[in-house]
Amino acid sequence: MTRTRTFLACLALILTPPVASQDLTAIARVDVDASGIEEGWFGGAKFTLQLSQGVPYRVFTLSDPPRLVIDFREVDWTGVRSGDFLQDDGMISDLRFGSFQPGWSRLVADMTDPLLPESIGMMIDPATGRATLEIALGQTSPEEFSAKSGAPQDALWPAPPRADIVAPVADERFVVAIDPGHGGVDPGAEREEVAEKDLMLKIAFELREELLRSGQADVVLTREADTFVSLEGRVAIAHRAGADVFLSLHADALSQGGAQGATVYTLSDEASDTATAHLAARHNRADIIAGTDLTGSDDQIASVLLDLARQETEPRSAALAHQLAQGMADAGGPMNRRPLRKAGFSVLKSADIPSVLVEVGFLSSERDLTNLLDPVWRAGIVDGMVQAILTWRDADAAKRPLVRQ
C-alpha cells in the first residue's frame, strides 16, 4: 500500500453504525487487556488497540530512525504504560503516547527493523460502539521503507496551533518566557510513576505565579497543558511574546548515575563535558521522540547576522546563568558540584533572547526526586529563581547603554 493510499484508508475511517449515543469526537479510552503487539515467525508484527469507541485516525511511517505513527482524535492514555504492550527483544522496541495537539493524541512506535503497514482497519461493534484498530506490519527493505515514509502534508490535519499571544504594550514591560520541558507524547524522564513533563509544568506554573506577584514582570508559558510543542515552536512563542529572557525547565535522569543538584546550561557549540553532551543530544531529539519528520531539516546556523547578534546575547545569557545559579544556591539549592555548564541545546538557539536551560534537579537522584515532589522545597527554589531573574534584569539594563556605545 502506498503512503497516499495508507493515509486515505485510515482517514476515511469506515465505520459500522454505532449505537445512537456514540459521539465520534469524544475521547476514547484504551482497553489494555484487549490490546497488544503480536510478532509472527515470518518477521512481521500485528498491532491491536482496543478502544471504548471509534475515533478518526491516521497511520504513517517515518524514517531515520524507523517509526510507526498513529494519530487519533482523541484517545485518553491515562494509566497505560508502554510495558503493557512491549515484548523483550521484539521488533517494536519502544512505545510513546500522549496528547500532541489540542484535541489530538499520538502513538509513536520505534522499530528495530523497517516494517510497513500491509493492512489497516478499524472495526466497530454496532451494539457497544467499541472499536478495534488492527495494523498488520510486514518486513521491508530500508530503501522501500524510506521511499514510502514521510509525514503527510494535507489540509485535513491541523497545523501546529499558533499561540494566542499579545505582544507587550508600549510601556516596555519585562517579559519572561518559561518553557516547561517535554509534554504530551514526549514525557521526558520518568521514575517511580513520576514524569518530568508533569513536574516541569507544575514548577512553571509556580514560577509564573511568583513573577506575576512581584509586579515586575509579565510571563508567557510555551505550554500550559500536557501537550507537545516542538523545539522550534517553543522559541517562536517566546519571540511572538516579545520575551526579554527565555528559561527552559527540566529534571532529567542520567543512566550513569551520580548526577544531582540544580544545573544551569547556556548555549555552546562544544559541550562542557561528555555527560552534558549526552544530555543535550537527548533534549535535541524531542521532536524525533514525538514522531516529527525532520527530513531535510538543518540545525546549523549559517547566517552571519545571527552570529553577530549572538555576540551580544551570549554574554547576557552567561550572566543570567550565573545569577540563577547564585540565586538558587542562596535559596538552599542543593546545587550540582559544577552548576554552570554549556552545550548545544537546540531550544537555546535564539539569537536575540538571552536563554538558559535549568535542570532543577535529576530524577535519577533520590534526593533530588524527593525535593522536586516537596511543595515547600519548590517554593524556596522558585523564590530564589525569581530574585535572580529580577536582579539580572536590573544589572542587564544598567549595562545596556555601555553595550550600545
ABEGO torsion letter per residue (X at the ends): XBAAAAAAAAAAGBBBBBBAABBAABBBBBBAAABEBBBBAAGBBBBBBBBABBBBBBBBBBBOBBBBBBBBOBBBABGBBAAAABBBGBABABBBBEBABBGBBBBBBBBABBBBBABBBBBBBAAAGBBBBBBBBBBBBAAAAAAABEBBBBAABBBBBBBBBBBBBAAGBBBBBBBBBEEEABAEBBBGGBBAAAAAAAAAAAAAAAAAAAGABBBBBABABBBBBBAAAAAAAAAAAGBABBBBBBBBBBAAEGBBEBBBBBBBABBABAAAAAAAAAAAAAAAAAGBBABGBBABBABAAAAAAAAAAAAAAAAAAAAAAAAAAAAGOBBBABABBBBBBAAAABAABBBBBBBAEBAABAAAAAAAABAAAAAAAAAAAAAAAAAAAAAAAAAAAAAAX
